């Protein structure tokens, strides 16, 4: 697998994974889009998708990107690499050159359902 770098390694202020953050702070928030992100959350310990052609569904950051390609939500990365136990993502991140630079701010929500508040 080819080495890569994350475009963003610091969690944004309005990240829905931050404790105390609210979706009301997200510009152009759409509950439908938010609900569609459920497929980015790993089933704890599930390795059935690991394989040569496995595509990891990633949650993009909600911040505007000035026409750049979307980049991963740092709060989601922190969750899925930690207590979310996203094994395919962990394997993929072994090839990420700046994974060690991921930084979140303060306490984080533990479950996807909590990000809707």
N, C-alpha and C positions, 0 to 999 in steps of 0.2 A: 504494500500500500504506500502511496506517495505521501510525503510529509506535507503538512499544511499549517497555517496559522489562523487563529480566530481574529476577526476584524474588530471585535469588542471584547474586553476582558473585565471591565468594571460595570457593575450593576447600575442601571439608571435609577433616578430618584423616584420615578412613578412605577417601578416594576411591580406587577401584581403579586410577585412571590415575596416581597418584603412585608414583614408584619407591620401593620399600621398604614400600609398603602391601600388605596381604594381605586376601584375601576373608574370611579367618577373623575379621577385625575388623568385618565388616558384620553388623549385627543381622538375624536371620531370613534369612540368605543362602540363595538358591535357585539352584543351577547351571542348572536349566531356564530360569528367568527370565533369567539372565545370557546363556545361549546364544541366547535369542530376541531379544536386542538386536543381534545381528549385522546386522539390517536397518537399523540406525542409522548404519552405517559406509559412507561413500561409496566407490565404486570410483574410484580416482584419475583425475581429469580427466573423469569421465563427466558429460556435460551433457544426456543424453537425457531426463531427467525435468524439465528446466526448461520451464515453461509456465504458463499462467494458472491452472490448477487443480492444480498440483503440490503434493503434501503431503510435507513433510519429516518423516521419522521421527526423533524426538529421543530421546536417552537421558535419562531422568529421574534425579535425584539419589536415592540410596538412603536418605538421612536421613529420619526420620519428619517429616511436615509438619503435624501437628496438625489434620488434616482439611482442610487447604488443598489446592488443586490441586497436582499434582506440578510441579516446576520442573526446568529443564535441569541436567544434571551439568556443573559448571564444567570438570572435567578433560576430559570429552568435547568440550565447546565449544572448549577450547584446542587439542585434537588436531585436530578437524575443520576449524577455521578456519585451522590451520597446516599441518602436514605431512600431515594427512588429506585436504586439498584438496577439501573438500565445497563445491562451487561453488554449488549451490542454497542452502545454509546461508549462505555468504558474501553472496549477494545479499539474502537475508532480513535478515541482520544490518546491512545498510546502513540499515535503518529502525529499528534498536535504539538508543534514546537513551543507554543506559549500557554499551554494548559495550566502550568504552575502559576501563571499570572492572574487567574480568575479570582475576582474579589467581589464579595457581597457586602452590603452595609446593614449591620444590625441583625436582629432576629429574623428568621425566615418562616414562611408558612410551610407546613409539612406535607399537605395534600393538595392536589389540583382543585378539589372542590372549594377549598378555602380561598382560592384566587379570585372567586366571583364576588367577594365582598367589597 
